[in-house]
Amino acid sequence: MIILGTFSFNNGKKFIENKYPHLIREIRGVIKNINSEKHVTKKSKEKTMVGKMLYNPKTLNYAFKEGFKKRGWETVRIKCDYPTKYYNKSYKPKTMKGLAFREMDFIKEKLGVEVQFGKYAFMVYNIAAKMTIFRNRGYIDAGVEIVPIKEFAGNMSTGVSYFEQFIWDLENRGVSNIDVPALIFGVGANPNSK
């Protein structure tokens, strides 16, 4: 795969490249080592493209997981013990302990990485909420989000969001004082693919 777009959110590029140049090289290496053509394994059942072979987000995510794990990156999971004190007095919930968690795909030396080949809401959630939670808990101080560009997402199932849409929203949302410095990579297929 290749990086076709880069967006700096909350001065993420400057912060991350100054503090983590060696980790940015690792991230770029993971992306470069994924052969996108090996992941054209999903046969569409959707009306608009019945029978078309598509990139498979599940196998792409697995390839990223393998690449990051080989380089010593770890998945971190935070257990959520949801509060029950806000329910009406008449409501008695079943136990919620141990049922929920928040997970960051990869962390190394306080740099978090999320790979997102899914729905749009997850991209925004990763930057606007999850990275802030993980920073507040002391796990990260900056983040990288890897997402498909529009052309690449167009060869996946419908509903997969993409770099251009994500960037438009971040630019129009603006930066808040609680936002984590982040770098967003828009990725695409290997050259001469599809």
C-alpha positions in Angstrom: 0.0 0.0 0.0 1.0 3.6 -0.4 0.4 6.9 1.5 -1.4 9.2 -0.9 -2.5 11.9 1.5 -1.3 13.4 4.8 -3.2 15.8 7.1 -1.9 17.4 10.3 -4.5 17.9 13.0 -3.7 20.1 16.0 -0.1 20.5 14.9 0.2 16.7 14.8 2.8 16.5 11.9 5.3 18.8 13.7 4.8 17.3 17.1 5.0 13.6 15.9 7.8 14.1 13.4 9.9 15.9 16.1 9.2 13.5 18.9 8.8 10.2 17.0 10.7 10.3 13.7 11.7 6.6 14.2 8.1 5.5 14.8 6.9 7.4 11.7 9.4 5.4 9.7 8.0 2.2 11.3 4.4 3.2 10.4 5.4 4.0 6.9 7.2 0.7 6.6 4.1 -1.2 7.8 2.0 0.5 5.2 4.5 0.0 2.4 4.9 -3.7 3.2 1.1 -4.5 2.8 0.4 -5.8 -0.7 -3.1 -4.6 -1.3 -3.7 -7.0 -4.1 -3.6 -10.0 -1.7 -6.7 -8.5 0.0 -9.1 -8.4 -3.0 -11.0 -11.4 -1.5 -14.5 -10.1 -0.8 -17.2 -11.0 -3.3 -19.9 -8.3 -3.2 -23.5 -9.2 -2.6 -24.6 -5.6 -2.8 -27.2 -4.6 -5.5 -25.0 -2.0 -7.1 -22.0 -4.3 -7.5 -23.1 -8.0 -7.3 -20.2 -10.3 -7.9 -17.5 -7.6 -8.0 -14.3 -8.5 -6.1 -13.5 -6.0 -3.4 -10.8 -5.2 -0.9 -11.5 -7.0 2.3 -11.3 -4.6 5.4 -11.0 -7.6 7.7 -7.9 -9.1 6.0 -6.4 -5.6 5.6 -6.8 -4.9 9.3 -5.2 -8.3 10.1 -2.2 -7.4 7.8 -1.8 -4.1 9.7 -2.0 -6.0 13.0 0.7 -8.4 11.9 3.0 -5.6 10.7 2.7 -3.6 13.8 3.1 -6.5 16.2 6.3 -7.6 14.4 7.7 -4.1 15.3 6.7 -4.3 18.9 3.5 -2.2 18.9 0.9 -3.3 21.4 -2.9 -3.2 21.5 -4.1 -1.5 24.7 -7.6 -2.1 26.2 -9.1 0.1 28.9 -11.9 -1.5 31.0 -15.0 0.6 31.3 -17.0 0.4 34.6 -20.0 2.4 33.6 -21.6 4.6 36.3 -25.1 3.6 37.4 -25.8 6.5 39.7 -27.5 8.5 36.9 -30.3 6.1 36.4 -33.8 6.8 37.8 -34.2 5.3 41.3 -36.9 2.9 39.9 -34.5 1.4 37.4 -32.2 -1.5 38.6 -29.8 -2.4 35.8 -28.2 -5.8 35.4 -24.6 -5.8 36.2 -22.5 -4.0 33.7 -19.0 -4.7 35.2 -16.5 -6.1 32.8 -18.8 -5.8 29.8 -17.2 -2.8 28.0 -13.9 -1.5 27.1 -12.1 1.0 24.8 -9.2 -0.3 22.7 -6.5 1.4 20.8 -5.2 -0.6 17.9 -1.5 0.0 18.5 0.6 2.0 21.0 4.4 2.3 21.3 6.3 4.9 23.3 3.1 6.9 23.9 2.2 7.2 20.2 -1.1 5.7 19.4 -2.2 4.3 16.0 -5.7 3.6 14.7 -6.4 1.8 11.4 -9.9 2.5 10.2 -11.5 0.9 7.2 -15.0 1.1 8.6 -17.9 3.5 8.9 -17.4 7.2 9.1 -18.4 7.7 12.7 -15.5 5.6 13.9 -13.0 7.9 12.2 -14.3 10.9 13.9 -14.7 9.1 17.2 -11.0 8.0 17.1 -9.7 11.5 16.8 -12.3 13.5 18.8 -12.9 11.1 21.7 -10.8 7.9 21.9 -7.4 9.5 21.5 -8.3 12.1 24.2 -9.4 9.4 26.6 -6.2 7.4 26.0 -4.1 10.6 26.5 -6.0 11.5 29.7 -5.3 7.9 31.0 -1.6 8.4 30.3 -1.2 5.9 27.4 -0.5 8.3 24.5 0.4 11.9 23.9 -0.2 11.9 20.1 -2.0 9.8 17.5 -1.9 8.6 13.9 -5.0 7.5 12.0 -4.7 5.4 8.9 -7.7 5.6 6.6 -8.5 4.8 2.9 -8.6 7.6 0.3 -11.9 7.8 -1.6 -10.7 5.9 -4.7 -9.5 3.0 -2.5 -12.7 3.0 -0.4 -14.7 2.9 -3.7 -13.4 -0.6 -4.1 -14.7 -1.8 -0.7 -18.2 -2.4 0.5 -20.5 0.7 0.4 -20.5 2.8 3.5 -16.7 2.8 4.1 -15.6 6.3 4.8 -12.5 7.9 3.4 -9.7 10.4 3.9 -11.2 13.3 1.9 -14.6 13.3 3.8 -12.8 12.9 7.1 -10.4 15.8 6.5 -13.3 18.1 5.4 -15.1 17.5 8.6 -12.0 18.0 10.8 -11.2 21.3 9.0 -14.7 22.5 9.5 -15.0 21.3 13.1 -11.8 23.1 14.1 -9.5 22.2 17.0 -10.5 22.1 20.6 -8.2 22.6 23.6 -8.7 19.0 24.5 -7.7 17.5 21.1 -4.6 15.3 20.8 -2.0 16.2 18.1 -2.7 13.7 15.3 -1.5 12.8 11.9 -3.9 11.3 9.4 -2.6 9.2 6.5 -4.8 8.5 3.5 -3.7 5.2 2.0 -4.4 3.5 -1.3 -3.7 0.4 -3.3 -0.2 -0.5 -4.6 0.7 1.2 -7.9 -0.7 -0.6 -11.0 -3.6 -2.1 -8.9 -7.2 -2.4 -9.9 
